Amino acid sequence: MARLSPENEAIAREILSRYPRRRSALIPLLHLAQEQDGYLAEDAMEHVAQLVGCTPAQVLGTASFYEMFKLEPVGRYVVNICTDIACMLLGADELLHHAEEQLGVRAGQTTADGAITLEGVTCIAACTEAPCLQVNYRYRYRMTPEAFDQLCDDLRAGRAEDVPPHGTLATVRQRIPADRAAGPADPSSGAEPAWMKGASTGGAA
Ligand code: FES
């Protein structure tokens, strides 16, 4: 799958309806594309460009700025081991080395079974719980080599129920009714947004 599926295109159009300018929906639509495929496929980025009204190069320029957007396929689980100062002082380098040995890959690579991509990253803002890691952006604190091995077993066996496949940021999707959406009107036009009209006539709370 690459272009957004019909179901995801419908979600994309609902997201677009929340913004006065279509381009403002670029980041949420990129997350939707990454949720669909696990990474940002070229066709999906082209589709997003069409939907928001810019060029594929502009989409790529935005996506490539953010580390969370992956431009190549990754494993079902992306494990980010923090190697910044607090974690380093409490054994992060040893933990990363252990992870490389256990998984048979170097940081930045994906295991042969496509299950796990390993990354060493800078501070993930949980310094008081060092050494720590994220798996698909879900935190694991005060990690030990044994806890890492258990985590990998749990991931491969589908026992880590709080960790969705890579690309899924939230398991609950925000929905905004059409009459509460900002609508695709240029804010500089001076036209009153749909939701304001509803409020001024008492039609919407
Ligand atoms: S140094 Fe590792 S979370 Fe801050």
Residues whose N, C-alpha, C, O or C-beta is under 5 A from the ligand:
A	BS01	FES	C82 D84 I85 A86 C87 C123 I124 A125 A126 C127
